[in-house]
């Protein structure tokens, strides 16, 4: 039963970081996620907004609000010391807002060790202007390493005259023209994800695995 698991002892973030540094340790993955940031990887620009997706807590029915609250608090504690603005709930996920851009490795190193996170992605806010969106995505993908890409668009509301498929096609065409990369909608090296909200686009081109599992226990405390 979920609450019994939560009341048991859960590993702290500090312990998880220690375990993850051991040779042979494998990061839990959910779906096709990008590898963790490393020195050999292309530089990721500073992060100011990050979308966090849940792991097992999405399956816990009536306990879901309780788990979400715990996870939001654990994320706040893990990011302590950074210019954190807010950690707010969105349908099926959490949005982390930083008051100013922060080095990608600093944010990644903290979020990747928080139990309960399936994966997380830095996102870029763009005005509801498809041409500007396509140009910006093409510019970002051009600075990444990868031999193929794909575009997925999700519309929370119908805020633009373009359908999801039309918007994906527009962005994809701009990327092809800028980079020459082929499109792969099954297992691309780079996934471009676009979400259409009421007043803006949210765009991500990177996604990283979290620690998985359930949030740290009832007290919602994380050691950092």
N, C-alpha and C positions, 0 to 999 in steps of 0.2 A: 504494500500500500504506500502511496506516494508520501504521505505525511510521516510515516514511520521512517522512510529513507531520509527525509529531510532532517528529522530530529537526531539522526545518527551523526557521527563525526564525519565531516567532509574535509578534504585536503585544502589547505590555505593556498592563496595565490603564490606565496613565497615557496611553498613546498612543490607546487606544480612547476614553477620555473626551474627548481632544482632538478626535478625528474625529467623535464623536457630537455635539459642540457646533457643528460647522460647519453653515451654512445648507444645507438640502436633504438632509441625511443622513437615511436611513430605517433605523429599527431592524428587524433581522430578527425575524420573528414565527413562532411555531409555534402553529397553531390560532387560536382567538379569545381573545386576551389583552387585558387592560385596558391603557389608555394609561399611559405613565410618570407618576409623581407630579408634579404641577405646583402652583404657588401657587394656581391658580384651581380646583383640584380639592377636593372635600370632604376635610376632615382625616381622615387614616387614624390610628387609635390606635397607640400605641407597639407595636413588635413584640418578642416574646420567643421565638417559634418560627417557623421558615420552612422550608417544604418546597421543595427544589430538584429540578427534573426535568432529565434529561440531554438532550443534542441528539444528535449523530451517534454518540457513544460507545455508545449502546444497540444499535447495529447492528454492532459490531465483533467479535462472536463470542468467540473465546478470549482476545482482548486486553481484554475488558471489565473484568476486575478491575484491570488495570494502569491503564486510563483512569480508572476510578472513584477509585483511590487518588490519581492526579494531581489530579483535580478536587477532591477533599476537601482536599488540601493547598493548592491554589490558593485555595479558599474561605477557609481558615484565614488565609492571608496577607492576602487582601483585607479581611478583617474585623479585622485586627490593630489594637489600640488600643481596640476595643469590649469589653464584658464577655462575651467568648465562653466558653461552657461546654464544648460539644462539637460536633463535626461527625461524625455517625454515618451509617452506611449502612443504608438500608431497602431492601426489594425494589423495584428499579427506580427508586430516587430517593435523595435525601440529606436528612437532617433536621439543620437548624442550630438549636442550643439556646443561647440567651443567658441569662446568670445573672440578668439584670434587664432590664426593658423598655427598648428603645432607640428614639429618634425614627425614624419610618418612613423619612424622606428620607435619613437617614444610612446605614441598611442598604440601602435601594433603590439609592442612588447607587453603592455598592460592588459589589453583586451583579450589577447590570445590565451591568457591564463585564467580567465574568469569562467568557472563552471556554470553550465546552463546555456552558454552561447554556442550555437551551431556554426555560424559564420558571421562575418561582418565585412562591410564594404564602405570605403570613403565615397562620399557622393558630392557632386557639384550641382549647385542651383543655377538654373538658367531661366530667363524669361520665356514666356510662351510664344516664341518666335522660331518656327522650324528651321529657317535658313541659318540663323545664328547657332542653333543647336547642332545642326549637321556640320558646320564649319568647325566648331569647337571640338566636337568628338573626333573629327578627322585629324585635327591638330594633335590631340592627345594620343590617339592610336599611333600616329606617325612617330612619336617619341618612345614607343614601346617595342620590346622584342617579341616576335611572334610570326608565325608563317600563315596564319588564317584568322578570321574573325567572324563573329555572328552578332546579330542585333535582336534584342527582345524588347518589346514595348508593352507596357501595361498602363491602361487608362483607368484611374480611380473614378473619374468623371469625364464626360465628353466636353473637355475644355477647348478643343481645337477642331477645326473643320476636317482635319485628316484622321483617318482611322488608324488603329494600331499598326496594321500592315503597311499602310501608306507612309506612316512616319518612319517605321523601320526601314522601308525601301529608300526613303530620302536620305536617311543617315548612312545607310550602307553604300549608296551610290557615292556620297561625298568621301567616304573612307577609301573606296576603291580608286576613285580618281586621284586622291592625295597619295596613297601608299602603294597601289597596285596589288594589294593582298587579296587572295581569293576568299569567297564567302563559304563558311562551313556552319550549318545550322544544327549539327549534331555534336561534335566535339572540337570546337575551335580553340585555338590557343588563347584568344582574347574574346571574352564575352562583353558586349556593350549592352547595358541594361538601362532602359529609359522608363521612368514612371511619370505619368501625366497627372499633376494635381490641379487644384482649382486655379492657382495663380502662378504656377511655375512648373518647370521640368526638374526632376531629380535624375542625375546621370551617374552611373558607376561603370568603370572599366577594369576594376580590380575587385577580387573577393578573396578573403582569407579565412581559414578554418579556425574555429574556436576550440575550447577544451571539451565541449560536449557535456553530457550528463545533466544533472539537476543543479540548481543554484545552491550556494553555501547556505547552511542551516537556518533555523527559525530566527535566530538573532540577527541574521543578515549582515554578519561581520566578516570582513575579508582582511587577512594580514598582508601588508605590503611593505 
